[in-house]
Amino acid sequence: MQRPNRLLSQFLGLSLALCAVACTNLRDAKSNAEKERLSEGQKPMDSTVYFYKNTSKPSVVITDWNAENRRFVRFYDPYGQITFTIEDIRSSYSSITDLRQFHENGALALLTITLTPDGSRYWYTSNLTFGINNEPLWKEDVQHPEDHVIFPGSNKSYWKDGKWVKQEIIQEQPVRRN
């Protein structure tokens, strides 16, 4: 009677050890995949690259779609530093970046981001403008179809200290005349 219990306990111990190793390997694999996705996105050979005029410095790099249906659009200044990054997604909703216009030096001037939530009657566009060094300047958000009047400036934001700041509209008071 002692022998089957010993075999059973050895079997359970071995099963638990194998399960722990498998869980650790799975956790490590997920962690490595997440780090790779967040840090680099895709290999440089899978990217579309736009360059500054008369240089070999990249202006905009668009990675290829990865296995998770995501890609990155990275903007660089003329010195090779990343100034802005956008993540495009194709899932139950999609957020797609469309490069519209470039400055004379090869930097991006205007882009449109289209957000189409699945199952919604609305979709949204954001128009972003950039300076001559690919620094973000202004963002204007619009809902489609437009059901109501939006006052000018109420849907605009400007780039300050690494984030979008909503533009405020100040209502001026008439000046008193005595």
C-alpha positions as CSV (number, residue, x, y, z in Angstrom):
1,M,0.0,0.0,0.0
2,Q,2.9,2.4,0.7
3,R,4.3,2.0,-2.8
4,P,1.4,3.3,-4.9
5,N,1.1,6.4,-2.6
6,R,4.8,7.1,-3.1
7,L,4.4,6.8,-6.9
8,L,1.4,9.0,-6.9
9,S,3.1,11.7,-4.8
10,Q,6.2,11.6,-7.1
11,F,3.9,11.8,-10.2
12,L,2.1,14.8,-8.7
13,G,5.4,16.5,-7.7
14,L,6.7,16.0,-11.2
15,S,3.5,17.3,-12.8
16,L,3.6,20.4,-10.6
17,A,7.2,21.1,-11.5
18,L,6.5,20.7,-15.2
19,C,3.5,23.0,-14.9
20,A,5.6,25.6,-13.1
21,V,8.2,25.5,-15.8
22,A,5.6,25.8,-18.6
23,C,3.9,28.7,-16.9
24,T,7.2,30.5,-16.4
25,N,8.2,29.9,-20.1
26,L,4.8,31.2,-21.2
27,R,5.0,34.3,-19.0
28,D,8.5,35.0,-20.3
29,A,7.4,34.5,-23.9
30,K,4.5,37.0,-23.4
31,S,6.8,39.4,-21.6
32,N,9.4,39.3,-24.4
33,A,6.7,39.7,-27.1
34,E,5.2,42.7,-25.2
35,K,8.7,44.3,-24.9
36,E,9.4,43.8,-28.5
37,R,6.0,45.2,-29.6
38,L,6.4,48.3,-27.4
39,S,10.0,49.0,-28.0
40,E,10.5,48.4,-31.7
41,G,7.3,47.3,-33.3
42,Q,8.6,45.7,-36.4
43,K,12.0,45.1,-38.1
44,P,13.4,48.0,-40.1
45,M,13.2,46.0,-43.3
46,D,9.4,45.8,-42.9
47,S,9.0,49.6,-42.7
48,T,8.1,52.4,-45.1
49,V,10.5,55.3,-44.7
50,Y,10.2,58.9,-45.8
51,F,13.4,60.9,-45.7
52,Y,14.3,64.6,-45.2
53,K,15.2,66.2,-48.5
54,N,18.8,65.8,-49.7
55,T,19.8,63.7,-46.6
56,S,19.8,60.1,-45.5
57,K,18.0,61.0,-42.2
58,P,14.5,59.5,-41.9
59,S,11.6,61.9,-41.5
60,V,8.7,59.4,-41.0
61,V,8.9,55.6,-40.5
62,I,5.8,53.5,-40.8
63,T,6.2,49.9,-39.6
64,D,4.5,47.0,-41.2
65,W,1.4,45.5,-39.5
66,N,2.5,43.0,-36.9
67,A,0.7,39.8,-35.8
68,E,-1.5,41.8,-33.4
69,N,-2.8,44.0,-36.2
70,R,-0.9,47.0,-35.0
71,R,1.7,49.3,-36.6
72,F,3.6,52.3,-35.5
73,V,4.1,55.7,-37.3
74,R,7.2,57.4,-35.9
75,F,8.3,61.0,-36.6
76,Y,11.9,62.1,-36.4
77,D,13.6,65.5,-36.3
78,P,16.5,66.2,-38.6
79,Y,18.9,65.0,-35.9
80,G,17.4,61.5,-35.7
81,Q,15.4,61.9,-32.4
82,I,11.8,60.7,-32.2
83,T,9.5,63.6,-31.9
84,F,6.1,61.8,-32.0
85,T,4.7,58.3,-32.3
86,I,1.2,57.1,-33.3
87,E,0.0,53.5,-33.0
88,D,-2.4,52.3,-35.7
89,I,-4.8,49.5,-34.9
90,R,-7.0,47.1,-37.0
91,S,-9.3,45.2,-34.5
92,S,-12.9,45.4,-33.6
93,Y,-12.3,49.1,-34.3
94,S,-9.7,50.7,-36.5
95,S,-7.5,53.7,-36.1
96,I,-5.5,54.5,-39.3
97,T,-3.1,57.3,-40.1
98,D,-3.0,58.9,-43.5
99,L,-0.1,61.2,-44.4
100,R,-1.5,64.1,-46.4
101,Q,1.1,66.8,-47.0
102,F,4.9,67.3,-46.5
103,H,7.0,70.4,-46.0
104,E,9.5,71.4,-48.6
105,N,12.4,69.9,-46.5
106,G,10.7,66.5,-46.3
107,A,9.1,66.9,-42.8
108,L,5.4,66.0,-42.5
109,A,3.0,69.0,-42.6
110,L,-0.4,67.4,-42.2
111,L,-1.9,64.0,-41.4
112,T,-5.3,62.6,-40.8
113,I,-6.2,59.9,-38.2
114,T,-9.5,58.1,-38.9
115,L,-11.1,56.3,-35.9
116,T,-14.0,54.0,-36.8
117,P,-15.5,52.2,-33.9
118,D,-17.2,48.9,-34.8
119,G,-21.0,49.0,-34.4
120,S,-21.2,52.8,-34.0
121,R,-23.0,55.2,-36.3
122,Y,-20.3,57.8,-35.8
123,W,-16.6,57.9,-36.9
124,Y,-14.0,60.4,-36.1
125,T,-11.2,62.2,-37.8
126,S,-8.3,64.1,-36.3
127,N,-6.2,66.4,-38.4
128,L,-2.7,67.0,-37.0
129,T,-0.3,69.7,-38.3
130,F,3.5,69.5,-37.8
131,G,6.3,72.0,-38.0
132,I,9.4,71.8,-40.2
133,N,11.2,69.5,-37.7
134,N,8.2,67.1,-37.3
135,E,7.2,68.6,-34.0
136,P,3.4,68.4,-33.5
137,L,1.6,71.8,-33.5
138,W,-2.2,71.5,-33.7
139,K,-4.9,68.8,-33.6
140,E,-8.5,69.3,-34.7
141,D,-11.0,66.5,-33.9
142,V,-14.3,66.1,-35.9
143,Q,-17.2,63.7,-35.4
144,H,-19.0,62.4,-38.5
145,P,-21.8,62.7,-39.4
146,E,-22.0,66.1,-37.8
147,D,-25.3,66.3,-36.0
148,H,-24.8,69.6,-34.4
149,V,-23.0,72.9,-34.8
150,I,-19.6,73.1,-33.2
151,F,-18.3,76.5,-32.4
152,P,-14.9,77.4,-34.0
153,G,-12.0,76.4,-31.9
154,S,-13.9,74.2,-29.5
155,N,-12.5,71.0,-31.0
156,K,-8.9,72.2,-31.4
157,S,-5.9,71.3,-29.2
158,Y,-2.2,72.4,-29.3
159,W,0.9,70.5,-28.4
160,K,2.6,71.6,-25.2
161,D,5.1,69.8,-23.0
162,G,4.5,66.4,-24.6
163,K,0.7,66.4,-24.5
164,W,-2.4,67.8,-26.2
165,V,-3.9,70.9,-24.5
166,K,-7.5,71.9,-25.3
167,Q,-7.7,75.4,-26.8
168,E,-9.8,77.7,-24.7
169,I,-12.2,80.3,-26.0
170,I,-12.3,83.5,-24.0
171,Q,-15.5,85.5,-24.2
172,E,-14.6,89.1,-24.0
173,Q,-16.6,91.7,-22.2
174,P,-17.4,95.0,-23.8
175,V,-15.2,97.9,-22.6
176,R,-17.1,100.5,-20.5
177,R,-17.0,104.1,-21.8
178,N,-17.5,106.8,-19.2
